[in-house]
Amino acid sequence: MTATTHATTFGTAPERRVDLLRFATAGSVDDGKSTLIGRLLFDSKTIFEDQLESVEQVSKDRGNDYTDLALLTDGLRAEREQGITIDVAYRYFATPKRKFIIADTPGHIQYTRNMVTGASTADVALILVDARKGVLEQSRRHTFLATLLGVPHVVVCVNKMDLVDYSEDVFERIRAEFTEFAARLRVPDLTFIPISALVGDNVVNRSENMPWFDGSPLLSHLERLHVASDRNLIDVRFPVQYVIRPQSHDARDYRGYAGTVASGVMKPGDKVLALPSGLETTIASIETADGPVAEAFPPMSVTVRLTDEIDISRGDMICRPNNTPAALQDLDAQVCWMDESAPLVQGKKYAIKHTTRWARAMVKEINYRVDVNTLHRDEDATEIRLNEIGRIRLRVTQPLFVDPYRQNRQTGAFILVDESTNKTVAAGMVGGLPHSV
């Protein structure tokens, strides 16, 4: 594959460390999510010549008199035929200031579970609003879901400003309506940017058509957005994925605990505590595939060696002695139901996976189901169906070491699995809804 001027280097000089930002797009159907991502990739010169040629040819075959940049992300054949996004499409690009992972999520209500999947790891949610249509139910629904998923930054892109003559009044009216709704959710950080994804106004380059807007273009805003403080809000959490015991004669005394750091910073010499045993010890060393390191932090995958031989197994948790997660067998949680074959009902049993620990869980109670468009709670609900959100109580067969999801998205999340089909049927978040809902 050859690259032209529309390709750029994914990375920077070795002496510079460029951090990573994950963002998800969301909004109503045909609000231009895929076009926006295509414009970001095109104007930041991060697509290859053959990709551009393919998109130009498909655009021509469909009778378009312009290059449909949405085709860069609508990769499935069904998506291209229908002109909609069905599955979550991930794209990667970089600028000299930052690396990005984009999740382009569907707008249709029947693909809510896909949107939840795409936004679950995002630092930023881009909510697109069609300037001609204003704030719709889907706009509210996706903002609610982003808030529920703990996405710390929301950027509202008022798109298709070229179709309303770049009207400042239209933009301000949408901003006022959206701000009023978002106040009920207490969105931590809310930004508004007027754009035209099709033409390129305020996406990568500042728009000459909207001199009244004194903010930054979208890419500049994403490059400068500070996200480091949004992570590691809880002290050390290290779920053990695997116990390493080499079988060779020379390494018989080696015992390491492999996993991914969920939060906090670990260093050799630190005092730690193992759960569920409650035994304390000290970190002897931290190793990676490239050798020992002086510290480990999210999302590094490392092997931790301890000074004492204590009983630690897969699913156990290493943390600080004076800062431990809650060990719970009764969970109050929000769930997004993902199974089209059967609803969630009281009394049903499932396998539950939380960090690296598996257990069995029974649905003890359905507290309510949420209408994600109006935020109304249906406290008489007896089931939760596909793509619906609800609050439930689970009873688990063994303690799970959890933190509230809004404080730690790694140790506050879980999945439910139907043991008869081995299908993931729900994504869950420990804790309640945003305070104002």
Disulfide bonds with the S-S distance in Angstrom:
none
